[in-house]
Amino acid sequence: MKTVNELRKELYEYCDKTETSRKGIDYLVNYYIYSIGWTEEKAIEYAIGLFNNGTIEQIKLIGKDGKEI
């Protein structure tokens, strides 16, 4: 089992590899922790899963006007 620090490092590696904002991902992780009540570990693992299943890439393809860029 990975530590929270190892998970966060892995998450940031995904951010860097896909040119995804670390600040935006931190916001998402904090939402899961403070709004939903998840542990930091669960929130980070879930965010990593969003990279693995293509969800983050799909979100990045949608512009602010709701149209695909």
Phi and psi in radians as a Rosetta constraint file:
Dihedral C 1 N 2 CA 2 C 2 CIRCULARHARMONIC -1.457 0.35
Dihedral N 2 CA 2 C 2 N 3 CIRCULARHARMONIC 2.637 0.35
Dihedral C 2 N 3 CA 3 C 3 CIRCULARHARMONIC -1.375 0.35
Dihedral N 3 CA 3 C 3 N 4 CIRCULARHARMONIC 2.899 0.35
Dihedral C 3 N 4 CA 4 C 4 CIRCULARHARMONIC -1.058 0.35
Dihedral N 4 CA 4 C 4 N 5 CIRCULARHARMONIC -0.692 0.35
Dihedral C 4 N 5 CA 5 C 5 CIRCULARHARMONIC -1.110 0.35
Dihedral N 5 CA 5 C 5 N 6 CIRCULARHARMONIC -0.700 0.35
Dihedral C 5 N 6 CA 6 C 6 CIRCULARHARMONIC -1.158 0.35
Dihedral N 6 CA 6 C 6 N 7 CIRCULARHARMONIC -0.703 0.35
Dihedral C 6 N 7 CA 7 C 7 CIRCULARHARMONIC -1.126 0.35
Dihedral N 7 CA 7 C 7 N 8 CIRCULARHARMONIC -0.757 0.35
Dihedral C 7 N 8 CA 8 C 8 CIRCULARHARMONIC -1.128 0.35
Dihedral N 8 CA 8 C 8 N 9 CIRCULARHARMONIC -0.682 0.35
Dihedral C 8 N 9 CA 9 C 9 CIRCULARHARMONIC -1.061 0.35
Dihedral N 9 CA 9 C 9 N 10 CIRCULARHARMONIC -0.765 0.35
Dihedral C 9 N 10 CA 10 C 10 CIRCULARHARMONIC -1.092 0.35
Dihedral N 10 CA 10 C 10 N 11 CIRCULARHARMONIC -0.746 0.35
Dihedral C 10 N 11 CA 11 C 11 CIRCULARHARMONIC -1.057 0.35
Dihedral N 11 CA 11 C 11 N 12 CIRCULARHARMONIC -0.789 0.35
Dihedral C 11 N 12 CA 12 C 12 CIRCULARHARMONIC -1.173 0.35
Dihedral N 12 CA 12 C 12 N 13 CIRCULARHARMONIC -0.522 0.35
Dihedral C 12 N 13 CA 13 C 13 CIRCULARHARMONIC -1.133 0.35
Dihedral N 13 CA 13 C 13 N 14 CIRCULARHARMONIC -0.699 0.35
Dihedral C 13 N 14 CA 14 C 14 CIRCULARHARMONIC -1.098 0.35
Dihedral N 14 CA 14 C 14 N 15 CIRCULARHARMONIC -0.748 0.35
Dihedral C 14 N 15 CA 15 C 15 CIRCULARHARMONIC -1.012 0.35
Dihedral N 15 CA 15 C 15 N 16 CIRCULARHARMONIC -0.869 0.35
Dihedral C 15 N 16 CA 16 C 16 CIRCULARHARMONIC -1.119 0.35
Dihedral N 16 CA 16 C 16 N 17 CIRCULARHARMONIC -0.731 0.35
Dihedral C 16 N 17 CA 17 C 17 CIRCULARHARMONIC -1.147 0.35
Dihedral N 17 CA 17 C 17 N 18 CIRCULARHARMONIC -0.583 0.35
Dihedral C 17 N 18 CA 18 C 18 CIRCULARHARMONIC -1.828 0.35
Dihedral N 18 CA 18 C 18 N 19 CIRCULARHARMONIC 0.136 0.35
Dihedral C 18 N 19 CA 19 C 19 CIRCULARHARMONIC 0.967 0.35
Dihedral N 19 CA 19 C 19 N 20 CIRCULARHARMONIC 0.777 0.35
Dihedral C 19 N 20 CA 20 C 20 CIRCULARHARMONIC -1.783 0.35
Dihedral N 20 CA 20 C 20 N 21 CIRCULARHARMONIC 2.421 0.35
Dihedral C 20 N 21 CA 21 C 21 CIRCULARHARMONIC -1.100 0.35
Dihedral N 21 CA 21 C 21 N 22 CIRCULARHARMONIC 2.161 0.35
Dihedral C 21 N 22 CA 22 C 22 CIRCULARHARMONIC -1.108 0.35
Dihedral N 22 CA 22 C 22 N 23 CIRCULARHARMONIC -0.657 0.35
Dihedral C 22 N 23 CA 23 C 23 CIRCULARHARMONIC -1.082 0.35
Dihedral N 23 CA 23 C 23 N 24 CIRCULARHARMONIC -0.735 0.35
Dihedral C 23 N 24 CA 24 C 24 CIRCULARHARMONIC -1.139 0.35
Dihedral N 24 CA 24 C 24 N 25 CIRCULARHARMONIC -0.710 0.35
Dihedral C 24 N 25 CA 25 C 25 CIRCULARHARMONIC -1.203 0.35
Dihedral N 25 CA 25 C 25 N 26 CIRCULARHARMONIC -0.680 0.35
Dihedral C 25 N 26 CA 26 C 26 CIRCULARHARMONIC -1.058 0.35
Dihedral N 26 CA 26 C 26 N 27 CIRCULARHARMONIC -0.702 0.35
Dihedral C 26 N 27 CA 27 C 27 CIRCULARHARMONIC -1.051 0.35
Dihedral N 27 CA 27 C 27 N 28 CIRCULARHARMONIC -0.776 0.35
Dihedral C 27 N 28 CA 28 C 28 CIRCULARHARMONIC -1.099 0.35
Dihedral N 28 CA 28 C 28 N 29 CIRCULARHARMONIC -0.807 0.35
Dihedral C 28 N 29 CA 29 C 29 CIRCULARHARMONIC -1.077 0.35
Dihedral N 29 CA 29 C 29 N 30 CIRCULARHARMONIC -0.770 0.35
Dihedral C 29 N 30 CA 30 C 30 CIRCULARHARMONIC -1.123 0.35
Dihedral N 30 CA 30 C 30 N 31 CIRCULARHARMONIC -0.601 0.35
Dihedral C 30 N 31 CA 31 C 31 CIRCULARHARMONIC -1.044 0.35
Dihedral N 31 CA 31 C 31 N 32 CIRCULARHARMONIC -0.823 0.35
Dihedral C 31 N 32 CA 32 C 32 CIRCULARHARMONIC -1.076 0.35
Dihedral N 32 CA 32 C 32 N 33 CIRCULARHARMONIC -0.654 0.35
Dihedral C 32 N 33 CA 33 C 33 CIRCULARHARMONIC -1.276 0.35
Dihedral N 33 CA 33 C 33 N 34 CIRCULARHARMONIC -0.906 0.35
Dihedral C 33 N 34 CA 34 C 34 CIRCULARHARMONIC -1.564 0.35
Dihedral N 34 CA 34 C 34 N 35 CIRCULARHARMONIC -0.456 0.35
Dihedral C 34 N 35 CA 35 C 35 CIRCULARHARMONIC -1.673 0.35
Dihedral N 35 CA 35 C 35 N 36 CIRCULARHARMONIC -0.663 0.35
Dihedral C 35 N 36 CA 36 C 36 CIRCULARHARMONIC -1.675 0.35
Dihedral N 36 CA 36 C 36 N 37 CIRCULARHARMONIC -0.435 0.35
Dihedral C 36 N 37 CA 37 C 37 CIRCULARHARMONIC 1.585 0.35
Dihedral N 37 CA 37 C 37 N 38 CIRCULARHARMONIC 0.302 0.35
Dihedral C 37 N 38 CA 38 C 38 CIRCULARHARMONIC -1.291 0.35
Dihedral N 38 CA 38 C 38 N 39 CIRCULARHARMONIC 2.778 0.35
Dihedral C 38 N 39 CA 39 C 39 CIRCULARHARMONIC -1.264 0.35
Dihedral N 39 CA 39 C 39 N 40 CIRCULARHARMONIC 2.797 0.35
Dihedral C 39 N 40 CA 40 C 40 CIRCULARHARMONIC -1.054 0.35
Dihedral N 40 CA 40 C 40 N 41 CIRCULARHARMONIC -0.704 0.35
Dihedral C 40 N 41 CA 41 C 41 CIRCULARHARMONIC -1.043 0.35
Dihedral N 41 CA 41 C 41 N 42 CIRCULARHARMONIC -0.849 0.35
Dihedral C 41 N 42 CA 42 C 42 CIRCULARHARMONIC -1.110 0.35
Dihedral N 42 CA 42 C 42 N 43 CIRCULARHARMONIC -0.719 0.35
Dihedral C 42 N 43 CA 43 C 43 CIRCULARHARMONIC -1.101 0.35
Dihedral N 43 CA 43 C 43 N 44 CIRCULARHARMONIC -0.748 0.35
Dihedral C 43 N 44 CA 44 C 44 CIRCULARHARMONIC -1.204 0.35
Dihedral N 44 CA 44 C 44 N 45 CIRCULARHARMONIC -0.756 0.35
Dihedral C 44 N 45 CA 45 C 45 CIRCULARHARMONIC -1.044 0.35
Dihedral N 45 CA 45 C 45 N 46 CIRCULARHARMONIC -0.697 0.35
Dihedral C 45 N 46 CA 46 C 46 CIRCULARHARMONIC -1.146 0.35
Dihedral N 46 CA 46 C 46 N 47 CIRCULARHARMONIC -0.747 0.35
Dihedral C 46 N 47 CA 47 C 47 CIRCULARHARMONIC -1.088 0.35
Dihedral N 47 CA 47 C 47 N 48 CIRCULARHARMONIC -0.708 0.35
Dihedral C 47 N 48 CA 48 C 48 CIRCULARHARMONIC -1.059 0.35
Dihedral N 48 CA 48 C 48 N 49 CIRCULARHARMONIC -0.711 0.35
Dihedral C 48 N 49 CA 49 C 49 CIRCULARHARMONIC -1.059 0.35
Dihedral N 49 CA 49 C 49 N 50 CIRCULARHARMONIC -0.586 0.35
Dihedral C 49 N 50 CA 50 C 50 CIRCULARHARMONIC -1.169 0.35
Dihedral N 50 CA 50 C 50 N 51 CIRCULARHARMONIC -0.535 0.35
Dihedral C 50 N 51 CA 51 C 51 CIRCULARHARMONIC -1.235 0.35
Dihedral N 51 CA 51 C 51 N 52 CIRCULARHARMONIC -0.801 0.35
Dihedral C 51 N 52 CA 52 C 52 CIRCULARHARMONIC -1.141 0.35
Dihedral N 52 CA 52 C 52 N 53 CIRCULARHARMONIC -0.584 0.35
Dihedral C 52 N 53 CA 53 C 53 CIRCULARHARMONIC -1.632 0.35
Dihedral N 53 CA 53 C 53 N 54 CIRCULARHARMONIC 0.069 0.35
Dihedral C 53 N 54 CA 54 C 54 CIRCULARHARMONIC 1.532 0.35
Dihedral N 54 CA 54 C 54 N 55 CIRCULARHARMONIC 0.011 0.35
Dihedral C 54 N 55 CA 55 C 55 CIRCULARHARMONIC -1.103 0.35
Dihedral N 55 CA 55 C 55 N 56 CIRCULARHARMONIC -0.775 0.35
Dihedral C 55 N 56 CA 56 C 56 CIRCULARHARMONIC -1.068 0.35
Dihedral N 56 CA 56 C 56 N 57 CIRCULARHARMONIC -0.754 0.35
Dihedral C 56 N 57 CA 57 C 57 CIRCULARHARMONIC -1.096 0.35
Dihedral N 57 CA 57 C 57 N 58 CIRCULARHARMONIC -0.709 0.35
Dihedral C 57 N 58 CA 58 C 58 CIRCULARHARMONIC -1.120 0.35
Dihedral N 58 CA 58 C 58 N 59 CIRCULARHARMONIC -0.719 0.35
Dihedral C 58 N 59 CA 59 C 59 CIRCULARHARMONIC -1.091 0.35
Dihedral N 59 CA 59 C 59 N 60 CIRCULARHARMONIC -0.705 0.35
Dihedral C 59 N 60 CA 60 C 60 CIRCULARHARMONIC -1.188 0.35
Dihedral N 60 CA 60 C 60 N 61 CIRCULARHARMONIC -0.360 0.35
Dihedral C 60 N 61 CA 61 C 61 CIRCULARHARMONIC -1.412 0.35
Dihedral N 61 CA 61 C 61 N 62 CIRCULARHARMONIC -0.196 0.35
Dihedral C 61 N 62 CA 62 C 62 CIRCULARHARMONIC -1.714 0.35
Dihedral N 62 CA 62 C 62 N 63 CIRCULARHARMONIC 2.177 0.35
Dihedral C 62 N 63 CA 63 C 63 CIRCULARHARMONIC -1.349 0.35
Dihedral N 63 CA 63 C 63 N 64 CIRCULARHARMONIC 3.062 0.35
Dihedral C 63 N 64 CA 64 C 64 CIRCULARHARMONIC -1.116 0.35
Dihedral N 64 CA 64 C 64 N 65 CIRCULARHARMONIC -0.426 0.35
Dihedral C 64 N 65 CA 65 C 65 CIRCULARHARMONIC -1.528 0.35
Dihedral N 65 CA 65 C 65 N 66 CIRCULARHARMONIC 0.067 0.35
Dihedral C 65 N 66 CA 66 C 66 CIRCULARHARMONIC 1.528 0.35
Dihedral N 66 CA 66 C 66 N 67 CIRCULARHARMONIC -0.044 0.35
Dihedral C 66 N 67 CA 67 C 67 CIRCULARHARMONIC -1.714 0.35
Dihedral N 67 CA 67 C 67 N 68 CIRCULARHARMONIC 2.587 0.35
Dihedral C 67 N 68 CA 68 C 68 CIRCULARHARMONIC -1.162 0.35
Dihedral N 68 CA 68 C 68 N 69 CIRCULARHARMONIC 2.413 0.35
